[in-house]
Amino acid sequence: MKTSRKYIGRPIVFLCILIVALAFSHVKGISPKPTSYAPVVITEDFESVMARMKADKPDIMKRQMDLLNERYDLSNKPAKGITMSRGKAVQEGVRVKLPEGITWQQLVEMMPDEIHEKDLFPKGFLPLPHPNHREGGMVFPQFVIDEMNKQEGRDLTRFDLDFDLPDHFLPEFPAAIFLTTRPDLGDVSQGKVVTIDNYYELFNGILNPKQLEGLRLLVTPFPQQQFNQTEDRRSKKPSRGVTCFDCHSNGHTAAPTHLVGDIRPQEFRHRLDTPPLRGVNIQRLFGSQRALKSVEDFTEFEQRAAYFDGDHVIAAKKGVNTLERGSQVHFMAEFQEILDFPPAPKLDVFGKLDPEKATQNELRGQEVFFGKGRCSVCHIPPYYTDNLMYNLKTERFYKPQMINGRYASADGPIKTFPLRGIKESPPYMHDGRLLTLEDTVEFFNLVLRTKLTEKEKKDMVEFLRAL
C-alpha cells in the first residue's frame, strides 16, 4: 500500500511543478517553445474565439489597408479600350508609390547597394503580407462569397478578416472558359460561374466522362483549414468546406489569397496569389515555389496538405479528402489539362506578333521584350515560359524587416509564369504585390537593371496586353 501511494503521488507532484513552471513563464514573459504543428486540441470554446477575433478584426483590417494605401495608388483607372475576354476593364498606370523626392529614372541609375543603404526600394516592391499574416488561411473576394452563397448556400465569409485588394485590380468574374479540345466553341462559360449546381448542364456533351467526373470533383466542397465542421474553423457556422474552383474560378482564378504551406515559421510563409489554371497542359512546374512536377502531384498536394496549411496532422481531424490517384486525381488532371489560354488574334503560330495585325507600339514593345528588356531569357514563346525557376535576389535592394507579421528577407526561387493572357490575371508576382502590368515592367526594369526609357516601358506594356 505504501508503494502504491508513492507512485500515485508522483504525477500529482509533477502536475504541480508543471503548473508553477507555466505560471512562471507567463509572469516572466517567456515564450513557449516554437512548434511546426497547429494545436489539435482547442482549449478555448468557439464562441469565445469568435468574439475575440471579431473584436480584433477592425484593427487588423485597418492596419492592412493603411499598408496598401501607403504602398499603392488604389484608385480605379481603367485603360481606355483594353478589356478582358468578357469585358472587364484592365487597370492602367504605375500604382507603386516612390519614396519622396525620387523618380523612377533616378532609382534605376542607382546600384542595388546604394538603394539598400539609403532605404529607397519602393515599398510596393517588397513582399506583400497576408491580410492577417499571423493567422493566414484562405480569404476570398466578396464577389466569390456572394456567388457561392447565391448558388449553394455555402458561406465563405470569415469572421476574423476580409480580403484586402479592391475588386478593380482582380480578374473578371465570371471568367471566360476556353478548351483546347473545342476551340470551335469559344467561351463555353455562358457567362456563369461553374459550381456543383450547374457543371453538368454546362458541360455534358462537351467533355468526355472522365473529364466530366474530374470537373465534378473540382467543384465539390471538401473540408479545409478555415472552413470545416470543427471548433477551430473561421466561419461562423460549420462549413462543408471549399472547392478547387472557389479559388481557380472557371478554371482561371478569382485571385483569393492564402499562405504557402511549405515554409515555417509563420512569419516566413509567403502570401500566395492564386494563379490561373489556363494553359496547365504546357506547364511542367506547379506551385510558385514548390516545383511540383505534374498537375496530378499538384492536385493531390492541394487536397492532402495545402488545404490544411501544410499540416497533415490537423488535416486528419478536420476531414482530409484523400483522393484515389489512379482515377480521381487523374480525372481532375485530365480536365485541368484542356483549359486553354484566351485567344490572341495578333499572334502568329510561333507566338510572335503578326506585323499586319499589330500596332507599331506593340511591335516596338516586342522588340524591347526580346532585346534590351531581356524578358525572353525566361519567357520563351509561344507560351512565354521556360518551365524553370529563378531567384531574382530582390533582397539586394532592401534591409530585412517585419511587415504586418511578414518577415521580408528573401523570396527565393520562383517559377517562370506563362505570359499568355497575362492582362487577364492581375495582380502579379507570386504574392500579388504588383497591381498592374506597368508596375511589373517597372519592377523588372529595376531588379534586372535594364534601364528602359519611358517610351520603351509603355511599348512593352502594349505588347504584353496583346499576348
URQUIWO-V829998 format. One record per residue. RES is the residue in three letters. D_FIRST is the distance of its C-alpha to the first C-alpha in Angstrom with 1 decimal. Layout:
RES;D_FIRST + RES;D_FIRST
This chain:
MET;0.0 + LYS;3.8 + THR;5.4 + SER;5.1 + ARG;6.4 + LYS;8.7 + TYR;10.2 + ILE;10.6 + GLY;12.4 + ARG;14.8 + PRO;16.8 + ILE;17.4 + VAL;18.6 + PHE;20.8 + LEU;22.2 + CYS;23.1 + ILE;24.8 + LEU;26.6 + ILE;27.9 + VAL;29.2 + ALA;30.8 + LEU;32.6 + ALA;33.7 + PHE;35.0 + SER;36.9 + HIS;38.5 + VAL;39.6 + LYS;41.0 + GLY;42.6 + ILE;40.9 + SER;41.6 + PRO;38.9 + LYS;39.3 + PRO;42.2 + THR;41.4 + SER;43.7 + TYR;42.0 + ALA;42.5 + PRO;39.4 + VAL;38.2 + VAL;36.0 + ILE;38.1 + THR;36.3 + GLU;39.5 + ASP;40.9 + PHE;44.3 + GLU;46.4 + SER;45.3 + VAL;46.1 + MET;49.5 + ALA;50.4 + ARG;49.6 + MET;51.5 + LYS;54.4 + ALA;54.7 + ASP;54.7 + LYS;57.3 + PRO;60.5 + ASP;59.8 + ILE;58.8 + MET;61.9 + LYS;64.1 + ARG;62.8 + GLN;63.7 + MET;67.1 + ASP;67.9 + LEU;67.3 + LEU;69.4 + ASN;72.3 + GLU;72.1 + ARG;72.4 + TYR;74.8 + ASP;77.8 + LEU;76.2 + SER;79.4 + ASN;80.8 + LYS;83.8 + PRO;84.6 + ALA;86.9 + LYS;90.3 + GLY;90.7 + ILE;87.5 + THR;85.1 + MET;82.3 + SER;83.0 + ARG;82.7 + GLY;84.4 + LYS;81.7 + ALA;83.3 + VAL;82.2 + GLN;81.5 + GLU;83.7 + GLY;83.7 + VAL;81.5 + ARG;78.7 + VAL;76.8 + LYS;77.7 + LEU;78.9 + PRO;78.0 + GLU;80.6 + GLY;83.9 + ILE;83.3 + THR;85.1 + TRP;84.0 + GLN;86.9 + GLN;85.9 + LEU;82.3 + VAL;83.1 + GLU;85.3 + MET;82.4 + MET;80.2 + PRO;76.5 + ASP;75.6 + GLU;77.8 + ILE;76.4 + HIS;72.9 + GLU;73.7 + LYS;75.6 + ASP;73.0 + LEU;75.8 + PHE;74.1 + PRO;74.5 + LYS;71.3 + GLY;72.0 + PHE;71.8 + LEU;68.2 + PRO;65.3 + LEU;64.8 + PRO;61.4 + HIS;59.8 + PRO;60.4 + ASN;56.8 + HIS;55.9 + ARG;52.3 + GLU;51.6 + GLY;54.0 + GLY;54.3 + MET;57.3 + VAL;59.8 + PHE;62.9 + PRO;66.3 + GLN;67.0 + PHE;69.7 + VAL;67.1 + ILE;64.7 + ASP;67.6 + GLU;68.7 + MET;65.3 + ASN;64.9 + LYS;68.3 + GLN;68.1 + GLU;64.4 + GLY;62.9 + ARG;60.4 + ASP;59.8 + LEU;59.4 + THR;59.4 + ARG;56.6 + PHE;55.5 + ASP;54.8 + LEU;58.1 + ASP;61.5 + PHE;63.7 + ASP;65.8 + LEU;69.1 + PRO;72.1 + ASP;73.2 + HIS;76.6 + PHE;75.0 + LEU;73.2 + PRO;74.6 + GLU;76.4 + PHE;74.5 + PRO;75.0 + ALA;75.9 + ALA;78.5 + ILE;77.4 + PHE;79.4 + LEU;78.8 + THR;80.0 + THR;80.6 + ARG;82.8 + PRO;84.8 + ASP;87.4 + LEU;85.3 + GLY;84.8 + ASP;82.1 + VAL;80.2 + SER;78.0 + GLN;80.5 + GLY;79.4 + LYS;76.0 + VAL;72.4 + VAL;70.9 + THR;67.7 + ILE;65.9 + ASP;68.3 + ASN;71.5 + TYR;71.0 + TYR;72.2 + GLU;75.4 + LEU;76.2 + PHE;75.7 + ASN;76.1 + GLY;79.2 + ILE;79.0 + LEU;75.8 + ASN;74.9 + PRO;71.9 + LYS;69.5 + GLN;70.6 + LEU;70.4 + GLU;66.8 + GLY;66.0 + LEU;67.5 + ARG;65.4 + LEU;62.2 + LEU;63.6 + VAL;64.0 + THR;60.8 + PRO;58.1 + PHE;54.7 + PRO;51.7 + GLN;51.9 + GLN;49.8 + GLN;51.4 + PHE;52.6 + ASN;49.9 + GLN;47.7 + THR;44.6 + GLU;43.8 + ASP;44.7 + ARG;48.3 + ARG;51.3 + SER;53.3 + LYS;53.0 + LYS;52.5 + PRO;50.6 + SER;53.1 + ARG;54.2 + GLY;54.7 + VAL;57.7 + THR;60.3 + CYS;61.9 + PHE;65.2 + ASP;63.8 + CYS;64.1 + HIS;66.8 + SER;68.9 + ASN;71.5 + GLY;70.7 + HIS;71.7 + THR;69.6 + ALA;69.2 + ALA;67.8 + PRO;64.3 + THR;62.0 + HIS;58.6 + LEU;56.8 + VAL;56.7 + GLY;53.4 + ASP;53.5 + ILE;53.1 + ARG;50.3 + PRO;49.6 + GLN;51.1 + GLU;53.9 + PHE;55.3 + ARG;55.6 + HIS;59.2 + ARG;60.6 + LEU;62.0 + ASP;65.3 + THR;65.3 + PRO;68.1 + PRO;70.5 + LEU;70.0 + ARG;73.8 + GLY;74.9 + VAL;71.6 + ASN;73.5 + ILE;75.1 + GLN;71.9 + ARG;69.8 + LEU;67.1 + PHE;64.9 + GLY;62.9 + SER;64.5 + GLN;62.4 + ARG;60.1 + ALA;62.9 + LEU;61.8 + LYS;64.2 + SER;65.0 + VAL;65.1 + GLU;62.6 + ASP;60.1 + PHE;60.8 + THR;60.3 + GLU;57.0 + PHE;55.7 + GLU;56.6 + GLN;54.6 + ARG;51.5 + ALA;51.2 + ALA;53.9 + TYR;53.3 + PHE;49.8 + ASP;50.8 + GLY;50.1 + ASP;46.3 + HIS;45.5 + VAL;41.9 + ILE;42.9 + ALA;45.6 + ALA;43.1 + LYS;41.8 + LYS;45.2 + GLY;46.8 + VAL;48.6 + ASN;51.7 + THR;51.6 + LEU;55.2 + GLU;56.4 + ARG;58.4 + GLY;60.9 + SER;62.1 + GLN;60.9 + VAL;61.0 + HIS;64.3 + PHE;65.8 + MET;64.9 + ALA;66.4 + GLU;69.5 + PHE;70.3 + GLN;69.6 + GLU;71.9 + ILE;74.9 + LEU;74.7 + ASP;77.8 + PHE;79.1 + PRO;81.6 + PRO;85.3 + ALA;87.0 + PRO;90.7 + LYS;92.0 + LEU;90.2 + ASP;91.8 + VAL;90.1 + PHE;89.0 + GLY;87.2 + LYS;89.9 + LEU;92.3 + ASP;95.4 + PRO;98.2 + GLU;100.1 + LYS;97.3 + ALA;95.6 + THR;96.8 + GLN;98.0 + ASN;95.0 + GLU;92.6 + LEU;94.5 + ARG;94.3 + GLY;90.6 + GLN;90.2 + GLU;92.1 + VAL;89.8 + PHE;86.7 + PHE;87.8 + GLY;89.3 + LYS;88.6 + GLY;85.4 + ARG;83.8 + CYS;81.9 + SER;82.8 + VAL;81.0 + CYS;77.9 + HIS;79.3 + ILE;81.5 + PRO;83.6 + PRO;83.8 + TYR;80.4 + TYR;80.0 + THR;76.8 + ASP;76.1 + ASN;72.6 + LEU;71.2 + MET;69.1 + TYR;70.2 + ASN;68.7 + LEU;71.2 + LYS;69.4 + THR;70.1 + GLU;67.8 + ARG;70.8 + PHE;72.2 + TYR;69.4 + LYS;66.6 + PRO;63.0 + GLN;62.0 + MET;59.5 + ILE;61.3 + ASN;59.4 + GLY;56.2 + ARG;58.0 + TYR;58.2 + ALA;61.7 + SER;62.0 + ALA;63.3 + ASP;63.9 + GLY;63.7 + PRO;65.6 + ILE;66.9 + LYS;68.6 + THR;72.3 + PHE;72.6 + PRO;75.7 + LEU;78.5 + ARG;80.2 + GLY;80.1 + ILE;78.6 + LYS;80.3 + GLU;78.2 + SER;74.7 + PRO;74.3 + PRO;72.5 + TYR;72.5 + MET;70.3 + HIS;66.8 + ASP;65.5 + GLY;68.5 + ARG;69.5 + LEU;73.2 + LEU;74.7 + THR;78.2 + LEU;80.1 + GLU;81.9 + ASP;78.6 + THR;77.7 + VAL;81.0 + GLU;80.7 + PHE;77.2 + PHE;78.3 + ASN;81.5 + LEU;79.5 + VAL;76.6 + LEU;79.0 + ARG;81.7 + THR;84.5 + LYS;86.5 + LEU;88.1 + THR;90.8 + GLU;90.5 + LYS;92.8 + GLU;90.9 + LYS;87.6 + LYS;89.3 + ASP;90.8 + MET;87.4 + VAL;85.9 + GLU;88.7 + PHE;88.2 + LEU;84.4 + ARG;85.2 + ALA;87.4 + LEU;84.8
